[in-house]
C-alpha cells in the first residue's frame, strides 16, 4: 500500500523538482492522448513543441506570444506571495486594452510623440483601476478576492464587447465589431525587421528585473512575504496589512493593463473582441509553475507560449481541435498541484497485510 506521511518540514528539493515532474507527466499523458486519437505521438509532440520555433521568425513569434503572459504572471506572483489570490489578470488585461484603445483612436492621424506613452499609461491606469475595485471590496467590504476578481473578469469581457460595438467601433469598418486601426504614432516600434517582435519585450524584461529586486531586495518586499507566510506575525511587527494588500493588487493590475495595452498597440494594432485567448488565466499556471520567482516564471511563460503556438500549428497541420491547448494547460496544472503534495508529504510503501506476531498464551495455575 502507498500512504502519505507528513514531513517534519517542507522539502526544498521537491519545491523545484515538482514543476519538472509535472512537465514530464504532462508530456507522457500527451503522448498517450495523441496515440488514442490515432496520430503519431512523436510527430504530434514535435509539431506542438519544436516545429513552432524551428526558425528565427518562430522564435520571435514565441516572444510575442509570451510577453503578455509574463507581464500578468509577474504581477500575480507578487499577489500570491502575499496570499492575496488575484484571479482577475484576464479582466485587468482586457480593461487595459479598452482604456489604451480609447486614447489611441484619438491619435489616428497624429504624429505626436506623446501618443504612444499616453496609450500605454491609459492601459496601465485601466488595469490598476480594475484591480483597485477588488482591493476596495476586500478591504472595506470584507469580500473574498477570489470571487470578486473572477466576477470582474466577466464584467470586463462585456465592457470590451460594449466598446467594440459602441463608442470605439470604427464608423468605416463595414459594421465589424472593431476599432479603427491605430496610427503609427501609437504603435509600439518593431525591434527586428520582418518580424512582429515589438518594444513590449523591453517592458517584460524590465518587469522581470523590477519584480526580482522588489521582492528580494527591498523592505516592502520582505513585508509582503511575511504577510503571506504569517499574517498574525506581520500584524505583530506593525506592518500595514491594508496598504500591502492594496499595493500588490494595484501593481498586478497595472502590469496586466500594460499587457493589454501592448497587445492592442503591438501585434493587433486595434481593439478587437479577441485581444486575449486567455493570457490572464494562463498566467496563473505560469506563476505557480515558476514557483513565484521571476526567473522561474520566465521559463514557465516561454513554455506556455510554446503550447499556445504549438496548439495553433497542430490545428493547421494535423486537424486537431482548438481544445488541445486547453488540454495541455489543464494537464500541467493538475500534475503540478498533484506533485506539490510531495513538498509536505512523503510516499510510504507498506505491505497490504501485515502479519501479526503471535502472542504467548498464559494459563493460570490453580493453587
N, C-alpha and C positions, 0 to 999 in steps of 0.2 A: 504494500500500500504506500501511497505517497501522501505525506502530510506537510502542512506549512507550519514551521516552527518559528516563533518570533525571534528576531536577532536582539542582542543586547543593545546594539547601536546600529544606525544606518550604515550600509556598506558603501564606501566611496567608490570602490571598483565597479559595482553594479550600477551606480549612477551614470557612468559613462558607457558601460557595456550594454545597458538596456536598450538605448536607441539603435546600436549596431545590430543587436539580436532582432529587434523589431523590423529593421530593414531587411535582414536576411529572411526572416519568416514571411515577410510580405512578398519577396521575390519568389520564394518556394511556392507560396499559395498562388501567386500569379501564374507560375509555370503550370500548376495543376489546372487552373481555370482555363488557360488557353488550350491545354490539351483536351479538356472536356468540351470546349467549343469547336473542336475539330481543326485547330490551327497548329502549325509547327511552333511549339513553345519557345525554342531558342530564337527562331526568326521573329516571333512576336515580341520577345523581350528586347531583341536588337532594335526593332522598329520603335519600341517605346522609349528606350533609354540611351541608345547610342547613335542611331541614324539622325535624330534631330540636331546633334552637334558634330556632325561629320565634317563640316567645313566652317570657315570663318564667319560666314553670314549666319549660320545656325548658332554659333556661339554668341554673336551679338543679339540675336533674337531671344536666346535664353536669358541674357542680361535684361533685355527689355521686359520680358515676362516676369522676371524676378524682382525688379525694382519696387513695384507697389506692394508685393508680398513682404519684402524685407522692411519697408517703412512701417507697415502696420505691425509686423511682428516685434520690432524693436520697442515700439510703444507699449504693446501688450505685455512684454517681458517686465517692464517697469511696474505695471499694474499687478501682475501676478506675484512679483517679489514682495509686494506689499499686501498680498492676499486680498486684492481688490479684483473681483472676477468680471472684468470687462469683456463681454461677448459682442460688443457693438462696433467693432472696427469696420465692418462692412457698411453699416449705415453712416458712420462718420466719413468714410471714403466717398460715398455717394453724395452726401451733402457738401463735402468739399468740392466735388466735381461740379455740382449745381452752382454753388457760390462763385467758383472760378469762372464758369461759363457766363454767369450774369455780368461779370466785369469784362470778360474777353469780347463779348459781342458788341460792346460799345467802342472797341478799338479795331474793328474790322478794317477800316480804311485809314487807320492811323499809323504813323511812323514814330510814335512817341517812345522814348527809351524807358518810360515808366510802365508801359503796357504789360510786359511780362512779369516784373516784380509785383505789380498790383494784382495781377491774375493769381499768382502763387500765394500772396498774402491773403487774398479773399478765400482761397481754398483752405488755408491753414486756419483762418478765423472761423470758417464754417464748421470744420471738424472740431475745433475747440468748443464752439458754442453747443454743438450736438452732444459732446461728451460732458460739457458743463451742466446740461439738463439732468443727466444721470447722476452727477455728483451732488447737485442741489437736492434731488429727490431722495438720495441715500442719506445725506447728512441732515436735512431739515425735516423730511417726512418719514425717515426710517424705513425706506423701501429696500427691497432686495435688488442689488445692482445687476444680477444675472437676468432676472425677469425684465427689468426696465430696459437694459441695453438691447435685449433680444426684441422687445416690442418696438423700440425706436428704430431698429433695422427695417421693420415692415413699414413704419411711417415714412422713413427715408425713401424707400422704393416708390411709394405713392407720391411723395414730393417730387421725385425725379420725373415720374410719368406726367404729373401735372405740369411741370416746367416745359417738357418737350412737346406737350400737346397744347400748351397755353402761351404764357408770356415769352418764352425763349424759342418758340417754334419759328423756323425760317419761313417768312412770308413767300419766298420764291422757291420753296423746296418741294413743290408738287404734292403738297399735303402729307409728306412724310414726317413722322414724329422725330425731328432732329433740329438742332440749332443751325444757324449759318456757320459756314466754315470760318475758322479763326483767321485773323490776319497774320501776316508774317511777323509783326512786332510782338505778338503774344505767344508765338510758338517757341518751344524750347529748342535751342540750337542742336543740330546733329553733330556728333563727335567724330564720326568716320563716314566719308563719302560712300554712297552705295549701300548704306545700312540705315536702320531706324533707331540706332542707339543714340540717345539724347542726353542732355545735361542732367537728367534725373539720376544718372549713375553717380554723379558727384554728390548729389544730395543724399543718396543711400550710403555712400562711403563716409560722408560727414556725420550722418546719424549713427553709423557703426561706431566711430571714434568717440562721439559725444556721449552716447549712452554707456559705453565701456568706462570712460573716465568718470562719468557722473555716478554710476552705481558703485564703482570700486575705489574711487579716489577722493570723493567728497563726503563731508559730514552728513549732508542731506541724504545722500545715497545710503550711508550707513543707517540712518534713522529709518529709511524705507525698509531695509532688510530686517531691522529689529522689529518694526511694526508687523511685518509679515510672519516672522517666526514666533513672536510672543507679544500680543497686543497689550497685555497687562504689564509686561516689563517696560514697554515703550511709554505707557502711561505713568509708571512709577518714575521713569527717567525724565519726565516732564516734556516729552515730545508732543508736538501739536498734531494730534491724530487727524482732525478735520482738514487741516491745511495740507498734510501729506496725501490724504486720500484725494482731495480735490486736485492737488498738483499732478499726481500720476495720471489721473483720468484726463485732465486737460492736455497734458503733454502727449499722451497716447492719441487723443482725438486730433491734436494738431498734426502729428505725423501721418495719421490716416487721411486727414484732409489734404495734406501735401501730396499723398499718393494719388488721391482723386484728381487734384489739380494737374499733377504730372501726366495723368492718363489723357485728360481732355486736351491739354496743351502740348502733348507729346505725340505718341503714335496715332491717336484717333483724330485730333485736330478739330473736334467739335463735340457738342453734347449729344449723346445718343442714349437710348434706354439700356443698351448692353455695355456700359463702360466697365463693368466688372463681372467676370464669370464666377465670382465667389472668392476674390482675393482676401477679403477680411476674414472669412471663415477658415480658409487655408492657413492664414497667418497664425491662428490659434494652434493648429497642429505643429506648425513650424516652430513656434515659441517653445513648446514643450519638448519637441524632438531635439531642439538645440540646447536643452537644459537651461533655458532662460539666460544664457550667456550670449553676448553679441556675436562672438566668433562662431559658436556652435549654431546660432540662428542663421548666420550667413550661409554655412554649408547646407543646412536643412532647407533654407529657402531656394538655393540652387537646385536641390533635388526635387522640390515641389514644382518649381518652374519647369524642370525637365519632364515631369509627369504630365503637366498641362500640355507641353509641346508634343510629347510622345502620344498622348491621347488623341490629339488632333491628327497627327500623322497616321495613327492606326485606323482612324475613321476613313481617311482618304485611301490608303494603300491596302487595307485589309477588310474594309467594310464593317468594322466593329462599331457598336453603338457609342454614343456620346457618354454613356454612363461608365465607360471603362475608367475614365479619370476619377470619378467619384468612388468607384470600387477600390482603386488603389489607395486613395486618400483615407477611406474608411478602414481598410485593412491595416494601414500604417498606424492609425490612431488606436485601433483595437489592440494590436500587438504591443504598442508602446505602453498602454495602460496595463496590459497583462504582464509584461516584463517588468514594469516598475514595482510589482509586488515583491520581486526578489531583492529590492533595496532594503526592505524592512523585514522580510521573511526569508528563511532558507528552506530548501526542499529536504525532507527527511524520508528516507526509504525504509520500510519495515515489512516483514512477512505478514501476509493476511491473517494467519492463525499462529499465535504464539503458544508454544507447548507449555502447559502448566507444570510446574515442578511438584512431584508427588510429596504430599505432606505425611509425615510419620503418624501412625495411629497409636495412641496411648491407651492401654487397657488398665482401668483402675483395679488394683488388687484389694481383695477383701481381707480385712484384718481378722 
